[in-house]
Amino acid sequence: MDEKYLPEQFYAARRDDSVVVLEGFHALKHAVRFGADIICAVSPRPNDVVALCKHHAPESVAHMRTLITPISETIYARLAPRPPRTGVIAIAKRPQYTFDILKDVSAPIVLIDDARDLDNLGACVRVAAAYGVAGVCVYGPLNPWRPACLRGSAGLHFAVPVISVSLDDVRALRRPVCVFDENGDSVTRITIPQKSILVFGSERAGVSHAMRELARQTVRIPMRDKVSSLNLATSVAAALYGGRYV
């Protein structure tokens, strides 16, 4: 590898929808665990990365040793706006999830309606993957495969399908739609169909009118008086782990 071409390669990867940039050890660790096709992984301190792997993912140590190419600190500093402190960055092929993958799985789908923050959206993917949802759908202009979102999910985009959707896509799934809103029934007091699409809006704007029109249920997360809202990823976690799905 001629490292002088790496900055151009990583810059191009950020504009290429067929690949993704993985910033940091944990994003790379989960990508490897869930079968990602890694194109390249580089580090100025490969021994430190292997040491992290021994602690956090011992089953992947041998693979990580062969995967990482050492490079200079100078080049590494040019590969990302904020070079990861864990000392590794990689490029992987983006999974080509098809919409059909969501149709028959007996688990809820999380749908984020017009997300505004990539890190927060990534955190939603992380908690959704931990719970074991059928998929994470993103409605709106934000690209959920940007490096910041993958950093927020710790690479768990490779563990659960993450797909941008239209309203027609949502209708085509023919699943009950459950909107989370402060005016709904408490999530602790009702049951929600197991195959529901759980819709969460941004903290500022809430769920869009278009999504509300599709709703079969409107549900709220109970909070004490004078607390106006929860962080989006916290709301997703509370809904998944606090709800009763039947």
C-alpha positions in Angstrom: 0.0 0.0 0.0 1.3 3.4 -1.0 0.1 5.5 1.9 0.4 8.8 0.1 -2.8 8.0 -1.8 -4.8 7.1 1.3 -6.2 10.6 2.0 -7.6 10.7 -1.5 -9.0 7.2 -1.1 -10.8 8.0 2.1 -12.1 11.3 0.8 -13.6 9.5 -2.2 -15.1 6.8 0.0 -17.1 9.4 1.9 -18.8 10.3 -1.4 -19.3 6.7 -2.6 -22.6 5.0 -1.7 -21.2 1.5 -2.3 -18.7 1.8 0.6 -18.6 3.2 4.1 -15.9 4.7 6.3 -15.6 3.1 9.8 -14.0 5.5 12.3 -12.6 3.9 15.3 -12.0 0.5 16.9 -15.6 -0.3 18.0 -17.1 0.4 14.6 -14.5 -1.9 13.0 -14.9 -4.5 15.7 -18.7 -4.8 15.1 -18.3 -4.7 11.4 -15.9 -7.6 11.5 -18.1 -9.6 14.0 -21.1 -9.3 11.7 -19.3 -10.2 8.5 -18.5 -6.9 6.8 -16.3 -7.0 3.7 -13.4 -4.8 4.8 -11.5 -3.2 1.9 -8.7 -1.7 4.0 -8.0 -0.9 7.7 -5.1 1.3 8.7 -3.5 2.5 11.9 -0.4 4.3 13.1 -0.4 2.1 16.2 -1.5 -1.4 15.2 -0.2 -3.0 18.4 -2.5 -0.7 20.4 -5.4 -1.7 18.3 -4.6 -5.4 18.8 -4.4 -4.8 22.5 -7.9 -3.3 22.4 -9.1 -6.3 20.5 -7.7 -8.7 23.1 -9.8 -7.0 25.7 -13.0 -6.3 23.8 -13.1 -8.9 21.0 -10.6 -11.7 21.7 -12.2 -13.9 19.1 -11.1 -11.5 16.4 -7.5 -10.9 17.4 -5.9 -13.1 14.8 -8.1 -11.6 12.1 -7.3 -8.0 13.3 -3.6 -8.6 13.2 -3.7 -9.5 9.5 -6.4 -6.9 8.7 -4.6 -3.7 9.8 -1.9 -2.0 7.7 0.5 0.3 9.6 0.8 3.9 8.4 2.4 7.1 9.7 0.8 9.4 12.2 1.0 12.2 9.6 -1.1 10.4 7.0 -3.5 9.1 9.7 -4.3 12.6 10.8 -5.5 13.4 7.3 -8.0 10.5 6.9 -10.8 12.0 9.0 -12.0 15.4 10.2 -11.6 14.0 13.7 -9.1 11.0 13.6 -10.4 8.4 16.0 -8.6 8.3 19.3 -8.6 4.5 19.2 -6.1 4.7 16.4 -7.8 2.9 13.5 -9.9 3.7 10.5 -11.3 1.5 7.8 -13.3 1.3 4.6 -15.8 -1.5 4.1 -18.3 -2.4 1.4 -21.8 -1.2 2.3 -24.4 -4.0 2.7 -27.0 -3.9 0.0 -30.1 -4.5 2.0 -33.2 -5.0 0.0 -36.6 -3.8 1.2 -38.0 -7.4 1.1 -35.7 -8.3 4.1 -38.2 -6.5 6.4 -41.4 -8.1 5.3 -41.6 -11.4 7.2 -39.5 -10.9 10.3 -41.6 -11.2 13.5 -40.0 -8.3 15.4 -40.8 -4.6 15.5 -39.3 -2.2 13.0 -37.9 1.1 14.3 -38.6 4.1 12.0 -36.9 7.4 12.6 -39.0 10.3 11.1 -36.9 13.2 9.8 -33.8 12.7 12.1 -31.7 15.8 12.5 -28.5 14.5 14.1 -26.2 11.7 12.7 -24.7 10.8 16.0 -28.1 10.5 17.7 -29.4 8.4 14.7 -26.4 6.1 15.1 -27.3 5.7 18.8 -30.8 4.7 17.7 -29.3 2.0 15.4 -27.2 0.8 18.3 -30.0 0.3 20.8 -32.3 -1.2 18.0 -29.6 -3.7 17.1 -29.1 -4.6 20.8 -32.8 -5.3 21.2 -33.1 -7.3 17.9 -35.5 -5.4 15.8 -36.3 -6.4 12.2 -34.7 -3.3 10.9 -34.2 0.5 11.2 -35.9 2.6 8.6 -35.1 6.3 8.1 -37.6 8.6 6.6 -36.3 12.0 5.4 -33.2 13.4 3.8 -30.5 12.3 6.3 -28.2 9.6 5.0 -27.9 6.9 7.7 -24.7 5.5 6.3 -22.6 8.6 6.9 -19.4 8.0 8.9 -20.8 10.0 11.9 -23.8 7.7 12.0 -21.7 4.6 11.9 -19.6 6.0 14.7 -22.7 6.6 16.8 -23.9 3.0 16.2 -20.4 1.5 16.9 -20.6 -0.2 13.6 -23.9 -2.0 14.4 -25.3 -1.0 11.0 -23.8 -4.4 10.0 -25.9 -6.2 12.6 -29.4 -4.9 11.6 -30.7 -3.7 8.2 -30.6 0.1 8.0 -32.7 1.4 5.1 -34.0 4.8 3.9 -37.7 4.6 3.1 -40.5 6.5 1.5 -44.1 6.7 2.6 -45.0 4.2 -0.2 -42.5 1.8 1.3 -44.1 2.0 4.7 -47.5 1.4 3.3 -46.2 -1.6 1.3 -45.0 -3.3 4.4 -48.6 -3.7 5.5 -47.6 -3.6 9.2 -49.4 -1.7 11.9 -47.9 1.7 12.5 -47.4 2.9 16.1 -46.5 6.5 16.6 -44.8 7.7 19.7 -46.2 11.1 20.9 -46.8 12.8 24.2 -50.6 12.6 23.6 -50.8 8.9 23.3 -51.6 6.0 25.7 -48.8 5.1 28.1 -46.5 2.4 26.7 -46.6 0.7 30.1 -50.4 0.1 30.0 -51.1 -1.2 26.6 -50.0 -4.0 24.2 -48.4 -3.3 20.8 -48.5 -5.8 17.9 -45.1 -7.6 17.6 -44.8 -6.7 13.9 -45.5 -3.0 14.4 -43.5 -0.1 12.8 -42.5 2.1 15.8 -42.3 5.7 14.6 -40.2 8.3 16.5 -39.8 11.9 15.5 -37.1 14.4 16.3 -37.1 16.1 19.7 -38.0 19.5 18.2 -40.5 18.6 15.5 -42.0 15.3 16.6 -43.6 12.9 14.2 -44.7 14.3 10.8 -48.3 14.7 9.8 -47.7 12.2 7.0 -46.7 9.5 9.4 -49.5 10.3 11.8 -52.0 9.6 9.1 -50.7 6.0 8.8 -50.9 5.3 12.6 -53.0 2.6 14.1 -51.8 3.5 17.6 -50.4 6.5 19.3 -48.3 5.8 22.4 -46.4 7.9 24.9 -43.5 7.2 27.2 -44.6 8.3 30.6 -42.5 11.1 32.2 -42.7 13.2 35.3 -44.3 16.7 35.1 -42.3 19.6 33.6 -39.9 17.2 31.8 -40.5 18.1 28.1 -38.8 15.4 26.2 -36.2 12.6 26.0 -33.2 12.2 23.8 -34.3 10.3 20.6 -32.1 7.3 21.2 -33.3 7.1 24.9 -36.9 7.2 23.6 -36.2 4.3 21.3 -34.6 2.3 24.2 -37.5 3.1 26.6 -40.1 2.1 24.0 -38.4 -1.2 23.0 -37.5 -2.4 26.5 -40.5 -0.9 28.3 -43.2 -1.9 25.8 -45.3 -5.1 25.7 -45.2 -6.7 22.2 -47.6 -9.5 21.4 
